[in-house]
Amino acid sequence: MPEAEKLYDTQILVQTHDADQDFVKYMVSVFLTHMPGYNASLEKAAADNDWKNVHFFAHKMKASIDLFDLKILRDFIRQLDAKAKNETDTETIAADVEFVSGYIKRCIAQMKVDFEL
């Protein structure tokens, strides 16, 4: 059953590309192609206490999170990125990654339904 509330917003893409729905769908397909791998790598890095790679993948995910206006994750991913980079509050990183990963997975599922991909 699809989520009642949209987890993402394509408004930035619509505004910057003259409401070109083909382009929006293309960008969604790019998100769907790359984000699951980044997400899995982020999970693995956190499980391995590999803060360098947690930082790397959290940093890599920021642009897509911003582009699709995942409001809940916007500041959260930056905090996670900073914690991993600076190796601070490392005891909370696993829970942070679990939150990010779960949200991304739900977002991916919603996009697949919404865009029939």
C-alpha positions in Angstrom: 0.0 0.0 0.0 1.5 3.4 -1.0 2.3 5.9 1.7 -0.4 8.6 2.2 2.2 11.4 2.4 4.8 12.1 -0.3 8.3 11.4 1.0 9.9 13.4 -1.8 9.1 16.4 -4.0 10.0 16.9 -7.6 9.2 20.7 -7.6 12.9 21.7 -7.8 13.3 19.7 -11.0 10.0 21.0 -12.4 11.0 24.6 -11.7 14.5 24.4 -13.1 13.6 22.4 -16.2 10.4 24.1 -17.3 8.1 21.3 -16.1 9.7 18.8 -18.4 8.1 15.6 -17.1 10.4 13.4 -19.3 13.4 15.0 -17.6 11.8 14.5 -14.1 11.2 10.9 -14.9 14.8 10.5 -16.1 16.1 12.0 -12.9 13.9 9.7 -10.9 15.3 6.7 -12.8 18.9 7.9 -12.1 17.9 8.2 -8.4 16.5 4.7 -8.5 19.6 3.3 -10.2 22.2 4.7 -7.8 20.6 5.4 -4.5 20.0 1.7 -3.5 23.7 1.0 -3.9 24.7 4.0 -2.0 22.2 3.1 0.7 23.5 -0.5 1.0 27.1 0.8 1.1 26.2 3.2 3.8 24.6 0.4 5.8 27.6 -1.8 5.4 30.0 0.9 6.4 28.1 1.6 9.6 27.9 -2.1 10.4 31.7 -2.2 10.0 32.3 1.0 12.0 34.0 2.3 8.9 33.5 6.0 9.6 35.4 7.1 6.5 33.0 5.3 4.2 30.0 6.3 6.3 31.1 9.9 5.6 31.8 9.1 1.9 28.4 7.7 1.2 26.4 10.1 3.4 28.2 12.9 1.5 27.4 11.3 -1.8 23.7 11.0 -1.0 23.3 14.7 0.0 22.8 16.1 -3.5 20.0 13.6 -4.3 18.4 14.2 -1.0 18.4 17.9 -1.7 17.3 17.5 -5.3 14.3 15.5 -4.4 13.6 17.7 -1.3 13.6 14.9 1.2 13.0 17.4 4.0 13.3 15.0 6.9 16.7 13.9 5.7 18.2 17.2 4.6 19.7 18.3 7.9 19.9 14.8 9.2 22.3 13.5 6.5 24.5 16.5 7.0 24.8 15.7 10.7 25.5 12.1 10.0 28.1 13.1 7.5 29.8 15.4 10.0 29.7 12.8 12.8 31.4 10.2 10.6 33.9 12.7 9.2 34.9 13.9 12.6 34.4 10.5 14.3 32.1 12.1 16.9 29.1 10.6 18.6 30.0 7.3 16.8 27.7 5.4 19.1 24.7 7.0 17.5 25.8 6.5 13.9 24.3 3.0 13.4 20.8 4.3 14.5 21.2 7.3 12.3 22.1 5.2 9.3 19.1 2.9 10.1 16.8 5.9 10.0 18.2 7.3 6.8 18.2 3.9 5.1 14.6 3.1 6.1 13.5 6.5 4.8 15.4 6.1 1.5 13.9 2.6 1.0 10.4 3.8 1.5 11.1 6.8 -0.8 12.4 4.4 -3.5 9.3 2.2 -3.2 7.1 5.3 -3.5 8.9 6.6 -6.6 8.7 3.3 -8.3 4.9 3.3 -7.9 4.5 6.9 -8.7 6.6 6.8 -11.9 5.7 3.3 -12.9 9.4 2.3 -12.9 
